[in-house]
Amino acid sequence: MQERDIFDERQELKRASFSCPFCRERNDYDVRWMKRIKKKNFPRHLNQQDRARFDKSRDYMVRMDDVLMCKNMRCRKRFEIPSSQSVVFI
């Protein structure tokens, strides 16, 4: 069984405010997330163990972007997203 059997996937943009560690300027950035929503009905080909896994599963989001580029025209350096979760349960 694969996760595609359990979840529907779609990309989503969330706006977050970060400050560049180089120039210290704060801006709003669009961060891409993959939203995985549990399907309403479980697939028919699942065995007993897979069905239990399906029942325990929850909706969640996975962050796709790890690095952002500073919006300051003088800086434009790339920096990692600081202290932000990479997986969020909905």
N, CA and C atoms as an extended XYZ file, in Angstrom:
270
Properties=species:S:1:pos:R:3:atomname:S:1:resname:S:1:resid:I:1 pbc="F F F"
N         0.829       -1.181        0.000 N   MET     1
C         0.000        0.000        0.000 CA  MET     1
C         0.876        1.248        0.000 C   MET     1
N         0.498        2.228       -0.768 N   GLN     2
C         1.225        3.488       -0.840 CA  GLN     2
C         0.364        4.605       -0.266 C   GLN     2
N         0.999        5.739        0.020 N   GLU     3
C         0.251        6.869        0.581 CA  GLU     3
C        -0.761        7.425       -0.402 C   GLU     3
N        -0.529        7.240       -1.690 N   ARG     4
C        -1.492        7.714       -2.685 CA  ARG     4
C        -2.819        6.972       -2.578 C   ARG     4
N        -2.777        5.748       -2.035 N   ASP     5
C        -4.008        4.989       -1.841 CA  ASP     5
C        -4.857        5.565       -0.715 C   ASP     5
N        -4.234        6.224        0.247 N   ILE     6
C        -4.926        6.738        1.429 CA  ILE     6
C        -5.270        8.217        1.307 C   ILE     6
N        -4.363        9.006        0.709 N   PHE     7
C        -4.500       10.469        0.717 CA  PHE     7
C        -4.673       11.050       -0.678 C   PHE     7
N        -5.427       12.150       -0.738 N   ASP     8
C        -5.470       13.018       -1.912 CA  ASP     8
C        -4.480       14.136       -1.658 C   ASP     8
N        -3.662       14.472       -2.664 N   GLU     9
C        -2.618       15.488       -2.494 CA  GLU     9
C        -2.933       16.719       -3.330 C   GLU     9
N        -2.589       17.892       -2.771 N   ARG    10
C        -2.627       19.126       -3.551 CA  ARG    10
C        -1.661       20.126       -2.930 C   ARG    10
N        -1.098       20.968       -3.787 N   GLN    11
C        -0.156       21.970       -3.305 CA  GLN    11
C        -0.920       23.207       -2.848 C   GLN    11
N        -0.335       23.868       -1.846 N   GLU    12
C        -0.965       25.047       -1.274 CA  GLU    12
C         0.123       26.046       -0.906 C   GLU    12
N        -0.165       27.318       -1.073 N   LEU    13
C         0.760       28.372       -0.673 CA  LEU    13
C         0.288       29.005        0.620 C   LEU    13
N         1.202       29.146        1.553 N   LYS    14
C         0.913       29.821        2.818 CA  LYS    14
C         1.886       30.983        2.952 C   LYS    14
N         1.385       32.116        3.389 N   ARG    15
C         2.228       33.298        3.570 CA  ARG    15
C         2.771       33.293        4.991 C   ARG    15
N         4.078       33.507        5.095 N   ALA    16
C         4.735       33.566        6.400 CA  ALA    16
C         5.732       34.714        6.402 C   ALA    16
N         5.982       35.266        7.570 N   SER    17
C         6.889       36.394        7.713 CA  SER    17
C         8.215       35.911        8.290 C   SER    17
N         9.307       36.165        7.561 N   PHE    18
C        10.649       35.785        7.994 CA  PHE    18
C        11.590       36.966        7.834 C   PHE    18
N        12.645       36.985        8.628 N   SER    19
C        13.669       38.006        8.454 CA  SER    19
C        14.933       37.342        7.920 C   SER    19
N        15.551       37.998        6.991 N   CYS    20
C        16.785       37.494        6.382 CA  CYS    20
C        17.910       37.558        7.424 C   CYS    20
N        18.660       36.480        7.617 N   PRO    21
C        19.740       36.517        8.606 CA  PRO    21
C        20.934       37.368        8.169 C   PRO    21
N        21.015       37.726        6.891 N   PHE    22
C        22.149       38.499        6.383 CA  PHE    22
C        21.902       40.003        6.462 C   PHE    22
N        20.755       40.445        5.944 N   CYS    23
C        20.470       41.888        5.939 CA  CYS    23
C        19.491       42.297        7.047 C   CYS    23
N        18.901       41.334        7.746 N   ARG    24
C        17.984       41.556        8.871 CA  ARG    24
C        16.671       42.236        8.467 C   ARG    24
N        16.333       42.199        7.186 N   GLU    25
C        15.087       42.815        6.737 CA  GLU    25
C        13.959       41.781        6.789 C   GLU    25
N        12.808       42.185        7.324 N   ARG    26
C        11.665       41.284        7.481 CA  ARG    26
C        10.712       41.464        6.310 C   ARG    26
N        10.283       40.315        5.725 N   ASN    27
C         9.345       40.327        4.604 CA  ASN    27
C         8.397       39.149        4.712 C   ASN    27
N         7.320       39.208        3.939 N   ASP    28
C         6.393       38.091        3.837 CA  ASP    28
C         6.781       37.242        2.631 C   ASP    28
N         6.804       35.939        2.828 N   TYR    29
C         7.191       35.001        1.782 CA  TYR    29
C         6.092       33.969        1.600 C   TYR    29
N         5.920       33.510        0.367 N   ASP    30
C         4.992       32.427        0.080 CA  ASP    30
C         5.759       31.113        0.190 C   ASP    30
N         5.283       30.240        1.060 N   VAL    31
C         5.935       28.951        1.281 CA  VAL    31
C         5.008       27.866        0.742 C   VAL    31
N         5.563       26.967       -0.066 N   ARG    32
C         4.768       25.885       -0.653 CA  ARG    32
C         4.624       24.725        0.325 C   ARG    32
N         3.402       24.223        0.439 N   TRP    33
C         3.093       23.072        1.275 CA  TRP    33
C         2.354       22.040        0.437 C   TRP    33
N         2.592       20.762        0.723 N   MET    34
C         1.822       19.686        0.113 CA  MET    34
C         0.789       19.254        1.142 C   MET    34
N        -0.476       19.451        0.818 N   LYS    35
C        -1.549       19.115        1.746 CA  LYS    35
C        -2.076       17.730        1.383 C   LYS    35
N        -2.046       16.815        2.358 N   ARG    36
C        -2.525       15.455        2.143 CA  ARG    36
C        -3.783       15.243        2.978 C   ARG    36
N        -4.886       15.027        2.284 N   ILE    37
C        -6.183       14.874        2.926 CA  ILE    37
C        -6.620       13.417        2.785 C   ILE    37
N        -7.036       12.844        3.890 N   LYS    38
C        -7.466       11.450        3.914 CA  LYS    38
C        -8.708       11.272        3.043 C   LYS    38
N        -8.736       10.209        2.239 N   LYS    39
C        -9.874        9.935        1.382 CA  LYS    39
C       -11.082        9.538        2.224 C   LYS    39
N       -12.266        9.799        1.697 N   LYS    40
C       -13.504        9.487        2.409 CA  LYS    40
C       -13.686        7.979        2.601 C   LYS    40
N       -13.481        7.238        1.523 N   ASN    41
C       -13.656        5.781        1.562 CA  ASN    41
C       -12.318        5.094        1.338 C   ASN    41
N       -12.084        4.010        2.049 N   PHE    42
C       -10.820        3.299        1.858 CA  PHE    42
C       -10.891        2.439        0.606 C   PHE    42
N        -9.743        2.251       -0.066 N   PRO    43
C        -9.710        1.422       -1.270 CA  PRO    43
C       -10.088       -0.027       -0.956 C   PRO    43
N       -10.627       -0.708       -1.916 N   ARG    44
C       -11.131       -2.069       -1.709 CA  ARG    44
C       -10.030       -3.113       -1.574 C   ARG    44
N        -8.865       -2.863       -2.118 N   HIS    45
C        -7.809       -3.880       -2.143 CA  HIS    45
C        -6.960       -3.923       -0.859 C   HIS    45
N        -7.367       -3.206        0.179 N   LEU    46
C        -6.585       -3.178        1.413 CA  LEU    46
C        -6.853       -4.419        2.260 C   LEU    46
N        -5.771       -4.939        2.857 N   ASN    47
C        -5.942       -6.058        3.791 CA  ASN    47
C        -6.234       -5.507        5.183 C   ASN    47
N        -6.319       -6.396        6.176 N   GLN    48
C        -6.698       -5.997        7.534 CA  GLN    48
C        -5.686       -5.018        8.157 C   GLN    48
N        -4.395       -5.282        7.937 N   GLN    49
C        -3.347       -4.415        8.493 CA  GLN    49
C        -3.380       -3.030        7.839 C   GLN    49
N        -3.565       -2.987        6.526 N   ASP    50
C        -3.652       -1.705        5.819 CA  ASP    50
C        -4.908       -0.934        6.209 C   ASP    50
N        -5.979       -1.639        6.464 N   ARG    51
C        -7.219       -0.981        6.875 CA  ARG    51
C        -7.058       -0.320        8.245 C   ARG    51
N        -6.331       -0.984        9.152 N   ALA    52
C        -6.063       -0.398       10.469 CA  ALA    52
C        -5.190        0.847       10.322 C   ALA    52
N        -4.224        0.791        9.418 N   ARG    53
C        -3.368        1.953        9.156 CA  ARG    53
C        -4.189        3.106        8.579 C   ARG    53
N        -5.136        2.783        7.715 N   PHE    54
C        -6.017        3.804        7.139 CA  PHE    54
C        -6.849        4.470        8.233 C   PHE    54
N        -7.367        3.688        9.167 N   ASP    55
C        -8.196        4.237       10.242 CA  ASP    55
C        -7.405        5.166       11.152 C   ASP    55
N        -6.121        4.895       11.366 N   LYS    56
C        -5.288        5.709       12.253 CA  LYS    56
C        -4.752        6.970       11.578 C   LYS    56
N        -4.758        7.005       10.269 N   SER    57
C        -4.144        8.124        9.557 CA  SER    57
C        -4.969        9.407        9.720 C   SER    57
N        -4.259       10.559        9.654 N   ARG    58
C        -4.878       11.881        9.788 CA  ARG    58
C        -4.405       12.773        8.649 C   ARG    58
N        -5.147       13.854        8.423 N   ASP    59
C        -4.738       14.856        7.431 CA  ASP    59
C        -3.482       15.560        7.926 C   ASP    59
N        -2.576       15.890        6.984 N   TYR    60
C        -1.375       16.611        7.364 CA  TYR    60
C        -0.818       17.381        6.181 C   TYR    60
N         0.117       18.290        6.482 N   MET    61
C         0.785       19.092        5.456 CA  MET    61
C         2.292       18.926        5.606 C   MET    61
N         2.984       18.855        4.468 N   VAL    62
C         4.440       18.742        4.435 CA  VAL    62
C         4.982       19.964        3.711 C   VAL    62
N         5.956       20.635        4.331 N   ARG    63
C         6.549       21.822        3.708 CA  ARG    63
C         7.481       21.380        2.586 C   ARG    63
N         7.322       21.968        1.414 N   MET    64
C         8.144       21.608        0.260 CA  MET    64
C         9.353       22.518        0.104 C   MET    64
N         9.224       23.777        0.525 N   ASP    65
C        10.328       24.725        0.412 CA  ASP    65
C        11.183       24.675        1.670 C   ASP    65
N        12.481       24.538        1.493 N   ASP    66
C        13.413       24.576        2.612 CA  ASP    66
C        14.240       25.854        2.606 C   ASP    66
N        14.370       26.465        1.425 N   VAL    67
C        15.227       27.637        1.262 CA  VAL    67
C        14.415       28.747        0.591 C   VAL    67
N        14.588       29.974        1.062 N   LEU    68
C        13.945       31.147        0.476 CA  LEU    68
C        15.004       32.127        0.000 C   LEU    68
N        14.635       33.001       -0.935 N   MET    69
C        15.539       34.039       -1.400 CA  MET    69
C        15.063       35.380       -0.851 C   MET    69
N        15.982       36.136       -0.300 N   CYS    70
C        15.666       37.427        0.302 CA  CYS    70
C        15.055       38.351       -0.755 C   CYS    70
N        14.024       39.091       -0.350 N   LYS    71
C        13.346       40.006       -1.276 CA  LYS    71
C        14.024       41.362       -1.376 C   LYS    71
N        14.983       41.638       -0.515 N   ASN    72
C        15.727       42.884       -0.559 CA  ASN    72
C        16.612       42.866       -1.811 C   ASN    72
N        16.468       43.860       -2.667 N   MET    73
C        17.195       43.883       -3.945 CA  MET    73
C        18.715       43.966       -3.756 C   MET    73
N        19.175       44.534       -2.667 N   ARG    74
C        20.620       44.631       -2.420 CA  ARG    74
C        21.196       43.331       -1.868 C   ARG    74
N        20.369       42.518       -1.258 N   CYS    75
C        20.850       41.297       -0.609 CA  CYS    75
C        20.676       40.078       -1.534 C   CYS    75
N        19.437       39.680       -1.789 N   ARG    76
C        19.074       38.562       -2.678 CA  ARG    76
C        19.762       37.242       -2.329 C   ARG    76
N        20.185       37.060       -1.084 N   LYS    77
C        20.842       35.817       -0.679 CA  LYS    77
C        19.798       34.774       -0.303 C   LYS    77
N        20.182       33.524       -0.433 N   ARG    78
C        19.302       32.419       -0.068 CA  ARG    78
C        19.534       32.054        1.390 C   ARG    78
N        18.434       31.766        2.095 N   PHE    79
C        18.546       31.360        3.493 CA  PHE    79
C        17.516       30.271        3.788 C   PHE    79
N        17.844       29.433        4.771 N   GLU    80
C        16.950       28.356        5.162 CA  GLU    80
C        15.803       28.913        5.998 C   GLU    80
N        14.675       28.255        5.947 N   ILE    81
C        13.530       28.669        6.758 CA  ILE    81
C        13.847       28.326        8.210 C   ILE    81
N        13.927       29.332        9.072 N   PRO    82
C        14.337       29.082       10.460 CA  PRO    82
C        13.182       28.621       11.345 C   PRO    82
N        13.445       27.670       12.185 N   SER    83
C        12.560       27.199       13.259 CA  SER    83
C        11.089       27.095       12.863 C   SER    83
N        10.851       26.600       11.697 N   SER    84
C         9.490       26.390       11.243 CA  SER    84
C         9.287       24.899       11.030 C   SER    84
N         8.127       24.396       11.394 N   GLN    85
C         7.870       22.973       11.265 CA  GLN    85
C         7.835       22.561        9.807 C   GLN    85
N         8.250       21.317        9.551 N   SER    86
C         8.197       20.817        8.189 CA  SER    86
C         6.986       19.914        7.973 C   SER    86
N         6.394       19.408        9.070 N   VAL    87
C         5.172       18.609        8.987 CA  VAL    87
C         4.188       19.154       10.003 C   VAL    87
N         2.949       19.375        9.562 N   VAL    88
C         1.903       19.899       10.441 CA  VAL    88
C         0.672       19.014       10.308 C   VAL    88
N         0.173       18.505       11.427 N   PHE    89
C        -1.062       17.751       11.402 CA  PHE    89
C        -2.244       18.698       11.458 C   PHE    89
N        -3.243       18.439       10.657 N   ILE    90
C        -4.414       19.315       10.570 CA  ILE    90
C        -5.496       18.791       11.500 C   ILE    90
